[in-house]
Amino acid sequence: MPSQEVAAADHGRTPPARSRKRSTTSRRRGRHSGDVLLDAASALMIERNSITVTFAEIAARAGLNSALIERDVGGTFPMLAELVAADLPAVRKLDLHIRAITQTYFDHPYINRLVAVLTQDVEGEGARFVSERVVRPLHEAQAAILAQGQAEGVFRAVDPMLFYFSLIGACDHLFQARYALKWAFAVGDIDGSLRRDYAQHVLGLLMGSLMVRPGE
């Protein structure tokens, strides 16, 4: 049986144009799932005039499996179990830890925005999920490294909770404040060189406050 295009051509008519409309699913597959989830969360909050949205609602609106939220948030940050157990000096472990965190923000530039969306409601499931799957493992890894450094006699005693906020706040803000890079410092984008320089800078600041000085 001839196609519509062939039949139309045989009768001197212009063949009907094939629809070029891509399905919603196809369009979504062409974008990073993190961007799709952010768009869905934003649309829901605008419609409701509320910042309270759930995992299931974001995933349903995005047309994606809710497991993607767990993968993109809970699975993105290095949990560092192997690093903590590795036979390395504490100073080297902390160096690797800081570089891994800045690399994560560099590889997944949407992650801090997605975390912000999920944690707007302090009492909500999003805040609990991020705290249990991201914050607690990072804090525990850092606490273990700090304890090892103190046992080795190279780190001073510091509060692991305060250290967590100092480190994550420093690592996060460079990537969160891209507007400042653009308008205040004329830096168009964060490239690998800037990421490495910043990781070294953060490491230097923290080591300066952590390291035991001669005579202490």
Accessible surface in RSA format (square Angstrom, percent):
REM  Atomic radii and reference values for relative SASA: ProtOr
REM  Chains: A
REM  Algorithm: Lee & Richards
REM  Probe-radius: 1.40
REM  Slices: 20
REM RES _ NUM      All-atoms   Total-Side   Main-Chain    Non-polar    All polar
REM                ABS   REL    ABS   REL    ABS   REL    ABS   REL    ABS   REL
RES MET A   1   234.54 121.5 150.96  99.9  83.58 199.0 122.22 103.9 112.33 148.8
RES PRO A   2    89.50  65.2  68.21  62.2  21.29  77.4  78.98  65.2  10.52  65.4
RES SER A   3    52.38  44.3  38.59  51.5  13.79  31.8  44.14  94.0   8.24  11.5
RES GLN A   4   136.83  76.5 126.44  92.4  10.39  24.7  41.58  88.5  95.25  72.2
RES GLU A   5    46.97  27.0  45.78  34.6   1.19   2.8  35.03  67.8  11.94   9.7
RES VAL A   6    77.70  51.1  74.56  67.5   3.14   7.6  77.70  67.5   0.00   0.0
RES ALA A   7    33.24  30.6  31.31  48.3   1.93   4.4  33.24  46.8   0.00   0.0
RES ALA A   8     2.76   2.5   2.76   4.3   0.00   0.0   2.76   3.9   0.00   0.0
RES ALA A   9    62.00  57.0  41.03  63.3  20.97  47.7  44.80  63.1  17.20  45.6
RES ASP A  10   109.33  76.6  72.02  71.7  37.31  88.2  24.78  58.3  84.55  84.3
RES HIS A  11   132.57  72.5 103.48  71.9  29.09  74.4  79.38  81.8  53.19  61.9
RES GLY A  12    73.14  90.2   0.00   N/A  73.14  90.2  37.18 102.0  35.96  80.5
RES ARG A  13   143.75  60.4 132.78  67.7  10.97  26.1  66.60  91.0  77.16  46.8
RES THR A  14   124.24  88.4 100.85 102.2  23.39  55.7  67.43  90.6  56.81  85.9
RES PRO A  15    58.12  42.4  49.28  44.9   8.84  32.1  49.28  40.7   8.84  54.9
RES PRO A  16    67.16  48.9  51.64  47.1  15.51  56.4  62.62  51.7   4.54  28.2
RES ALA A  17   101.66  93.5  64.65  99.8  37.01  84.2  73.65 103.7  28.01  74.2
RES ARG A  18   182.50  76.6 165.29  84.3  17.21  41.0  69.46  94.9 113.04  68.5
RES SER A  19   100.85  85.2  60.74  81.1  40.11  92.4  55.70 118.6  45.15  63.2
RES ARG A  20   224.73  94.4 196.14 100.0  28.59  68.1  76.77 104.9 147.96  89.7
RES LYS A  21   175.64  85.7 141.39  86.8  34.25  81.6  93.54  84.2  82.10  87.4
RES ARG A  22   134.15  56.3 125.25  63.8   8.91  21.2  59.09  80.8  75.06  45.5
RES SER A  23    61.66  52.1  46.45  62.0  15.21  35.0  52.25 111.3   9.41  13.2
RES THR A  24    60.31  42.9  55.21  56.0   5.10  12.2  27.93  37.5  32.38  48.9
RES THR A  25    70.02  49.8  68.75  69.7   1.28   3.0  35.08  47.1  34.95  52.8
RES SER A  26    40.82  34.5  37.20  49.7   3.62   8.3  13.27  28.2  27.56  38.6
RES ARG A  27   107.42  45.1 103.79  52.9   3.63   8.6  48.99  67.0  58.43  35.4
RES ARG A  28    67.66  28.4  63.25  32.2   4.41  10.5  12.56  17.2  55.10  33.4
RES ARG A  29   194.43  81.6 159.98  81.6  34.45  82.0  63.79  87.2 130.64  79.2
RES GLY A  30    62.90  77.6   0.00   N/A  62.90  77.6  28.71  78.8  34.20  76.6
RES ARG A  31   111.92  47.0  95.66  48.8  16.26  38.7  51.32  70.1  60.59  36.7
RES HIS A  32    85.01  46.5  70.24  48.8  14.77  37.8  60.86  62.7  24.15  28.1
RES SER A  33    17.44  14.7  11.22  15.0   6.22  14.3  12.86  27.4   4.58   6.4
RES GLY A  34     0.00   0.0   0.00   N/A   0.00   0.0   0.00   0.0   0.00   0.0
RES ASP A  35    48.58  34.0  47.43  47.2   1.15   2.7   7.74  18.2  40.84  40.7
RES VAL A  36     6.61   4.3   5.96   5.4   0.65   1.6   5.96   5.2   0.65   1.8
RES LEU A  37     0.00   0.0   0.00   0.0   0.00   0.0   0.00   0.0   0.00   0.0
RES LEU A  38    17.79   9.9  15.42  11.0   2.38   6.0  15.64  11.0   2.16   5.8
RES ASP A  39    71.71  50.2  65.27  65.0   6.43  15.2  27.33  64.3  44.38  44.3
RES ALA A  40     5.28   4.9   0.81   1.3   4.47  10.2   5.17   7.3   0.11   0.3
RES ALA A  41     0.00   0.0   0.00   0.0   0.00   0.0   0.00   0.0   0.00   0.0
RES SER A  42    48.57  41.0  47.20  63.0   1.37   3.1  24.91  53.0  23.66  33.2
RES ALA A  43    30.46  28.0  24.40  37.7   6.06  13.8  29.88  42.1   0.59   1.5
RES LEU A  44    13.95   7.8  13.95  10.0   0.00   0.0  13.95   9.8   0.00   0.0
RES MET A  45    34.23  17.7  30.88  20.4   3.36   8.0  28.99  24.6   5.24   6.9
RES ILE A  46   134.90  76.8 115.22  85.8  19.68  47.4 121.53  87.5  13.37  36.3
RES GLU A  47   114.69  65.8  75.83  57.4  38.86  92.5  44.87  86.8  69.82  57.0
RES ARG A  48   103.23  43.3  75.83  38.7  27.39  65.2  41.79  57.1  61.44  37.2
RES ASN A  49   142.10  98.0 117.20 113.3  24.90  60.0  29.92  72.0 112.18 108.4
RES SER A  50    44.90  37.9  33.60  44.8  11.30  26.0  29.68  63.2  15.22  21.3
RES ILE A  51    85.38  48.6  81.99  61.1   3.38   8.2  81.99  59.0   3.38   9.2
RES THR A  52    68.40  48.7  65.07  66.0   3.33   7.9  46.51  62.5  21.90  33.1
RES VAL A  53    21.01  13.8   0.97   0.9  20.04  48.3   1.14   1.0  19.88  53.9
RES THR A  54    44.14  31.4  43.53  44.1   0.60   1.4  41.42  55.6   2.72   4.1
RES PHE A  55    32.11  16.1  31.82  19.7   0.28   0.7  31.82  19.3   0.28   0.8
RES ALA A  56    65.78  60.5  60.19  92.9   5.59  12.7  62.38  87.8   3.40   9.0
RES GLU A  57    58.88  33.8  53.24  40.3   5.64  13.4  26.59  51.4  32.29  26.4
RES ILE A  58     0.04   0.0   0.04   0.0   0.00   0.0   0.04   0.0   0.00   0.0
RES ALA A  59     3.83   3.5   3.75   5.8   0.07   0.2   3.75   5.3   0.07   0.2
RES ALA A  60    80.51  74.0  50.29  77.6  30.22  68.7  61.57  86.7  18.93  50.2
RES ARG A  61    92.56  38.9  77.82  39.7  14.74  35.1  31.30  42.8  61.26  37.1
RES ALA A  62     2.23   2.1   0.00   0.0   2.23   5.1   2.23   3.1   0.00   0.0
RES GLY A  63    50.39  62.1   0.00   N/A  50.39  62.1  23.48  64.4  26.91  60.3
RES LEU A  64    42.81  23.8  28.88  20.7  13.93  35.0  33.94  23.8   8.86  23.9
RES ASN A  65   102.47  70.7  86.53  83.6  15.94  38.4  31.60  76.0  70.88  68.5
RES SER A  66    58.18  49.2  48.92  65.3   9.26  21.3  15.75  33.5  42.42  59.4
RES ALA A  67    60.57  55.7  52.29  80.7   8.28  18.8  58.09  81.8   2.48   6.6
RES LEU A  68    35.36  19.7  35.02  25.1   0.34   0.8  35.30  24.8   0.06   0.2
RES ILE A  69     1.01   0.6   1.01   0.7   0.00   0.0   1.01   0.7   0.00   0.0
RES GLU A  70    76.21  43.8  74.95  56.7   1.26   3.0  16.00  30.9  60.22  49.2
RES ARG A  71   129.86  54.5 121.04  61.7   8.82  21.0  72.64  99.3  57.22  34.7
RES ASP A  72     5.10   3.6   4.59   4.6   0.50   1.2   0.50   1.2   4.59   4.6
RES VAL A  73     0.00   0.0   0.00   0.0   0.00   0.0   0.00   0.0   0.00   0.0
RES GLY A  74     3.32   4.1   0.00   N/A   3.32   4.1   0.00   0.0   3.32   7.4
RES GLY A  75    54.98  67.8   0.00   N/A  54.98  67.8  24.65  67.7  30.33  67.9
RES THR A  76    22.87  16.3   3.88   3.9  19.00  45.3   5.22   7.0  17.65  26.7
RES PHE A  77    10.48   5.2   6.93   4.3   3.55   9.2   6.93   4.2   3.55  10.2
RES PRO A  78    32.06  23.4  20.88  19.0  11.18  40.6  32.06  26.5   0.00   0.0
RES MET A  79    68.30  35.4  56.88  37.6  11.41  27.2  52.03  44.2  16.27  21.6
RES LEU A  80    21.01  11.7  13.65   9.8   7.36  18.5  16.70  11.7   4.31  11.6
RES ALA A  81    68.57  63.0  55.51  85.7  13.06  29.7  63.66  89.7   4.91  13.0
RES GLU A  82   141.24  81.1 131.86  99.8   9.38  22.3  75.04 145.1  66.20  54.1
RES LEU A  83    21.01  11.7  15.63  11.2   5.38  13.5  19.52  13.7   1.49   4.0
RES VAL A  84    43.89  28.9  36.40  33.0   7.49  18.0  36.40  31.6   7.49  20.3
RES ALA A  85    87.38  80.3  51.98  80.2  35.40  80.5  61.55  86.7  25.83  68.4
RES ALA A  86    37.04  34.1  22.39  34.5  14.65  33.3  32.77  46.1   4.27  11.3
RES ASP A  87   150.08 105.1 118.92 118.4  31.15  73.7  42.56 100.2 107.52 107.2
RES LEU A  88    62.05  34.6  56.55  40.5   5.50  13.8  59.32  41.7   2.73   7.4
RES PRO A  89    79.09  57.6  75.33  68.7   3.75  13.6  78.30  64.6   0.79   4.9
RES ALA A  90     0.00   0.0   0.00   0.0   0.00   0.0   0.00   0.0   0.00   0.0
RES VAL A  91    53.78  35.4  53.75  48.7   0.03   0.1  53.75  46.7   0.03   0.1
RES ARG A  92   108.56  45.6 105.81  53.9   2.75   6.6  33.43  45.7  75.13  45.5
RES LYS A  93     7.55   3.7   7.55   4.6   0.00   0.0   0.20   0.2   7.35   7.8
RES LEU A  94     0.38   0.2   0.38   0.3   0.00   0.0   0.38   0.3   0.00   0.0
RES ASP A  95    22.06  15.5  22.01  21.9   0.04   0.1   1.62   3.8  20.43  20.4
RES LEU A  96    56.34  31.4  52.69  37.7   3.65   9.2  52.86  37.1   3.48   9.4
RES HIS A  97     0.00   0.0   0.00   0.0   0.00   0.0   0.00   0.0   0.00   0.0
RES ILE A  98     0.33   0.2   0.33   0.2   0.00   0.0   0.33   0.2   0.00   0.0
RES ARG A  99    71.91  30.2  70.65  36.0   1.26   3.0  37.69  51.5  34.21  20.7
RES ALA A 100    28.44  26.1  18.92  29.2   9.52  21.6  26.48  37.3   1.95   5.2
RES ILE A 101     0.00   0.0   0.00   0.0   0.00   0.0   0.00   0.0   0.00   0.0
RES THR A 102     0.33   0.2   0.33   0.3   0.00   0.0   0.33   0.4   0.00   0.0
RES GLN A 103    58.96  33.0  58.96  43.1   0.00   0.0  32.27  68.7  26.70  20.2
RES THR A 104    11.30   8.0   8.20   8.3   3.09   7.4   3.24   4.4   8.06  12.2
RES TYR A 105     9.37   4.4   9.17   5.2   0.20   0.5   1.35   1.0   8.02   9.9
RES PHE A 106    63.45  31.7  51.68  32.0  11.77  30.6  51.74  31.4  11.72  33.5
RES ASP A 107    78.13  54.7  51.56  51.3  26.57  62.8  17.40  41.0  60.73  60.6
RES HIS A 108    52.64  28.8  52.53  36.5   0.11   0.3  34.55  35.6  18.09  21.1
RES PRO A 109    63.47  46.3  57.61  52.5   5.86  21.3  58.58  48.4   4.89  30.4
RES TYR A 110     7.46   3.5   7.46   4.2   0.00   0.0   6.87   5.2   0.59   0.7
RES ILE A 111     0.63   0.4   0.63   0.5   0.00   0.0   0.63   0.5   0.00   0.0
RES ASN A 112    16.26  11.2   8.85   8.6   7.41  17.8   8.73  21.0   7.53   7.3
RES ARG A 113   125.88  52.9 121.93  62.2   3.95   9.4  63.80  87.2  62.08  37.6
RES LEU A 114     0.12   0.1   0.12   0.1   0.00   0.0   0.12   0.1   0.00   0.0
RES VAL A 115    32.44  21.3  32.44  29.4   0.00   0.0  32.44  28.2   0.00   0.0
RES ALA A 116    43.92  40.4  36.73  56.7   7.20  16.4  42.29  59.6   1.64   4.3
RES VAL A 117    22.05  14.5  19.12  17.3   2.93   7.1  19.12  16.6   2.93   8.0
RES LEU A 118    11.03   6.1   1.74   1.2   9.28  23.3   4.23   3.0   6.79  18.3
RES THR A 119    41.82  29.7  31.67  32.1  10.14  24.2  18.54  24.9  23.28  35.2
RES GLN A 120    85.59  47.9  66.33  48.5  19.26  45.9   5.98  12.7  79.61  60.4
RES ASP A 121    48.93  34.3  43.16  43.0   5.76  13.6  15.54  36.6  33.39  33.3
RES VAL A 122   120.96  79.6 105.12  95.2  15.84  38.2 105.65  91.8  15.30  41.5
RES GLU A 123   159.91  91.8 127.70  96.6  32.21  76.7  59.73 115.5 100.18  81.8
RES GLY A 124    18.16  22.4   0.00   N/A  18.16  22.4  16.67  45.8   1.49   3.3
RES GLU A 125    70.11  40.3  59.70  45.2  10.41  24.8  28.08  54.3  42.03  34.3
RES GLY A 126     6.62   8.2   0.00   N/A   6.62   8.2   3.50   9.6   3.12   7.0
RES ALA A 127    11.37  10.5  10.67  16.5   0.70   1.6  11.10  15.6   0.27   0.7
RES ARG A 128   125.28  52.6 117.63  60.0   7.65  18.2  63.73  87.1  61.55  37.3
RES PHE A 129    18.39   9.2  18.13  11.2   0.26   0.7  18.39  11.1   0.00   0.0
RES VAL A 130     6.19   4.1   6.19   5.6   0.00   0.0   6.19   5.4   0.00   0.0
RES SER A 131    52.14  44.1  50.49  67.4   1.64   3.8  23.40  49.8  28.74  40.3
RES GLU A 132    68.04  39.1  59.08  44.7   8.96  21.3  12.08  23.4  55.96  45.7
RES ARG A 133    91.57  38.4  90.85  46.3   0.71   1.7  31.17  42.6  60.39  36.6
RES VAL A 134     7.21   4.7   7.21   6.5   0.00   0.0   7.21   6.3   0.00   0.0
RES VAL A 135    47.39  31.2  47.39  42.9   0.00   0.0  47.39  41.2   0.00   0.0
RES ARG A 136   128.69  54.0 125.88  64.2   2.81   6.7  35.66  48.7  93.02  56.4
RES PRO A 137    31.34  22.8  26.94  24.6   4.40  16.0  29.22  24.1   2.13  13.2
RES LEU A 138     1.05   0.6   1.05   0.8   0.00   0.0   1.05   0.7   0.00   0.0
RES HIS A 139    55.62  30.4  55.62  38.7   0.00   0.0  26.97  27.8  28.65  33.3
RES GLU A 140    99.22  57.0  92.12  69.7   7.10  16.9  36.64  70.9  62.58  51.1
RES ALA A 141     5.99   5.5   1.98   3.1   4.01   9.1   5.30   7.5   0.69   1.8
RES GLN A 142     0.29   0.2   0.00   0.0   0.29   0.7   0.18   0.4   0.11   0.1
RES ALA A 143    27.75  25.5  23.72  36.6   4.03   9.2  24.00  33.8   3.75   9.9
RES ALA A 144    38.49  35.4  24.40  37.7  14.10  32.1  32.87  46.3   5.62  14.9
RES ILE A 145     0.83   0.5   0.29   0.2   0.54   1.3   0.83   0.6   0.00   0.0
RES LEU A 146     1.01   0.6   1.01   0.7   0.00   0.0   1.01   0.7   0.00   0.0
RES ALA A 147    57.96  53.3  50.37  77.7   7.59  17.3  53.37  75.2   4.58  12.1
RES GLN A 148    46.31  25.9  39.16  28.6   7.15  17.0  30.40  64.7  15.91  12.1
RES GLY A 149     0.00   0.0   0.00   N/A   0.00   0.0   0.00   0.0   0.00   0.0
RES GLN A 150    69.95  39.1  52.74  38.5  17.21  41.0  16.59  35.3  53.36  40.5
RES ALA A 151    92.50  85.1  48.78  75.3  43.72  99.5  61.30  86.3  31.20  82.7
RES GLU A 152    81.88  47.0  48.45  36.7  33.42  79.6  40.94  79.2  40.93  33.4
RES GLY A 153    49.22  60.7   0.00   N/A  49.22  60.7  30.69  84.2  18.53  41.5
RES VAL A 154    44.92  29.6  42.41  38.4   2.50   6.0  44.90  39.0   0.02   0.1
RES PHE A 155     5.62   2.8   0.00   0.0   5.62  14.6   0.00   0.0   5.62  16.1
RES ARG A 156    85.73  36.0  80.30  40.9   5.43  12.9  22.85  31.2  62.88  38.1
RES ALA A 157    88.82  81.7  58.93  90.9  29.89  68.0  59.29  83.5  29.53  78.2
RES VAL A 158    50.60  33.3  32.66  29.6  17.94  43.2  42.55  37.0   8.05  21.8
RES ASP A 159    66.88  46.9  53.38  53.1  13.50  31.9  21.25  50.0  45.63  45.5
RES PRO A 160    45.41  33.1  45.41  41.4   0.00   0.0  45.41  37.5   0.00   0.0
RES MET A 161   103.80  53.8 103.19  68.3   0.61   1.5  65.98  56.1  37.81  50.1
RES LEU A 162   106.75  59.5 104.90  75.0   1.85   4.7 105.58  74.2   1.17   3.1
RES PHE A 163    12.71   6.4   7.44   4.6   5.26  13.7  11.97   7.3   0.73   2.1
RES TYR A 164    16.31   7.6  16.31   9.3   0.00   0.0   7.51   5.6   8.80  10.9
RES PHE A 165   126.45  63.3 117.76  72.9   8.69  22.6 118.47  71.8   7.98  22.8
RES SER A 166    62.65  52.9  45.39  60.6  17.26  39.8  26.75  57.0  35.90  50.3
RES LEU A 167     0.00   0.0   0.00   0.0   0.00   0.0   0.00   0.0   0.00   0.0
RES ILE A 168    23.03  13.1  23.03  17.2   0.00   0.0  23.03  16.6   0.00   0.0
RES GLY A 169    38.32  47.3   0.00   N/A  38.32  47.3  33.40  91.7   4.92  11.0
RES ALA A 170    31.49  29.0  20.92  32.3  10.57  24.1  29.41  41.4   2.08   5.5
RES CYS A 171     0.00   0.0   0.00   0.0   0.00   0.0   0.00   0.0   0.00   0.0
RES ASP A 172    23.44  16.4  23.44  23.3   0.00   0.0   6.17  14.5  17.27  17.2
RES HIS A 173    98.63  53.9  98.63  68.6   0.00   0.0  69.70  71.8  28.93  33.7
RES LEU A 174    21.29  11.9  15.16  10.8   6.14  15.4  20.89  14.7   0.41   1.1
RES PHE A 175     4.69   2.3   0.93   0.6   3.76   9.8   0.93   0.6   3.76  10.8
RES GLN A 176   104.07  58.2  84.60  61.8  19.47  46.4  24.10  51.3  79.97  60.7
RES ALA A 177     7.22   6.6   6.54  10.1   0.67   1.5   6.70   9.4   0.52   1.4
RES ARG A 178    80.24  33.7  77.43  39.5   2.81   6.7  54.71  74.8  25.53  15.5
RES TYR A 179   146.08  68.2 137.08  78.0   8.99  23.4 108.47  81.5  37.61  46.4
RES ALA A 180    27.05  24.9  24.22  37.4   2.83   6.4  27.05  38.1   0.00   0.0
RES LEU A 181    20.98  11.7  20.98  15.0   0.00   0.0  20.98  14.7   0.00   0.0
RES LYS A 182   111.45  54.4 101.94  62.5   9.51  22.6  51.58  46.4  59.88  63.8
RES TRP A 183   198.43  79.6 166.68  80.7  31.75  74.6 148.67  79.3  49.76  80.7
RES ALA A 184    73.07  67.2  34.85  53.8  38.22  86.9  43.61  61.4  29.46  78.0
RES PHE A 185   137.78  68.9 115.68  71.7  22.10  57.5 122.08  74.0  15.70  44.9
RES ALA A 186    95.11  87.5  61.29  94.6  33.83  76.9  68.43  96.4  26.68  70.7
RES VAL A 187    48.43  31.9  44.08  39.9   4.35  10.5  47.31  41.1   1.12   3.0
RES GLY A 188    76.79  94.7   0.00   N/A  76.79  94.7  37.43 102.7  39.36  88.1
RES ASP A 189   101.34  71.0  86.10  85.7  15.24  36.0  34.17  80.4  67.17  67.0
RES ILE A 190     8.72   5.0   1.10   0.8   7.61  18.3   1.10   0.8   7.61  20.7
RES ASP A 191    80.24  56.2  76.32  76.0   3.93   9.3  35.83  84.3  44.41  44.3
RES GLY A 192    20.76  25.6   0.00   N/A  20.76  25.6  13.36  36.7   7.41  16.6
RES SER A 193    56.33  47.6  53.91  71.9   2.42   5.6  26.40  56.2  29.93  41.9
RES LEU A 194    50.21  28.0  47.49  34.0   2.71   6.8  49.64  34.9   0.57   1.5
RES ARG A 195    27.59  11.6  27.35  13.9   0.24   0.6   0.29   0.4  27.30  16.5
RES ARG A 196   125.73  52.8 123.96  63.2   1.77   4.2  47.89  65.5  77.83  47.2
RES ASP A 197    91.04  63.8  83.32  82.9   7.72  18.3  24.58  57.8  66.46  66.3
RES TYR A 198    44.72  20.9  41.90  23.8   2.82   7.3  29.63  22.3  15.09  18.6
RES ALA A 199     0.43   0.4   0.06   0.1   0.37   0.8   0.06   0.1   0.37   1.0
RES GLN A 200    91.97  51.4  89.97  65.8   2.00   4.8  44.73  95.2  47.24  35.8
RES HIS A 201   101.84  55.7  91.36  63.5  10.48  26.8  60.82  62.7  41.02  47.7
RES VAL A 202     2.32   1.5   2.32   2.1   0.00   0.0   2.32   2.0   0.00   0.0
RES LEU A 203    15.04   8.4  15.04  10.8   0.00   0.0  15.04  10.6   0.00   0.0
RES GLY A 204    41.48  51.1   0.00   N/A  41.48  51.1  31.61  86.7   9.87  22.1
RES LEU A 205   112.34  62.6  97.96  70.1  14.38  36.1 101.34  71.2  11.00  29.6
RES LEU A 206    19.98  11.1  19.90  14.2   0.08   0.2  19.98  14.0   0.00   0.0
RES MET A 207    22.71  11.8  22.54  14.9   0.16   0.4  22.46  19.1   0.24   0.3
RES GLY A 208    38.87  47.9   0.00   N/A  38.87  47.9  35.69  97.9   3.18   7.1
RES SER A 209    63.74  53.9  53.67  71.6  10.07  23.2  46.60  99.2  17.14  24.0
RES LEU A 210     1.48   0.8   1.48   1.1   0.00   0.0   1.48   1.0   0.00   0.0
RES MET A 211    67.35  34.9  67.08  44.4   0.27   0.6  66.35  56.4   1.00   1.3
RES VAL A 212    55.36  36.4  35.98  32.6  19.38  46.7  35.98  31.3  19.38  52.6
RES ARG A 213   114.02  47.9 112.98  57.6   1.04   2.5  50.10  68.5  63.92  38.7
RES PRO A 214   138.57 101.0 104.86  95.6  33.71 122.5 117.93  97.4  20.64 128.3
RES GLY A 215    91.54 112.9   0.00   N/A  91.54 112.9  44.22 121.3  47.33 106.0
RES GLU A 216   118.06  67.8  51.25  38.8  66.81 159.1  68.87 133.2  49.18  40.2
END  Absolute sums over single chains surface
CHAIN  1 A    12683.1      10171.1       2512.0       7448.1       5235.0
END  Absolute sums over all chains
TOTAL         12683.1      10171.1       2512.0       7448.1       5235.0
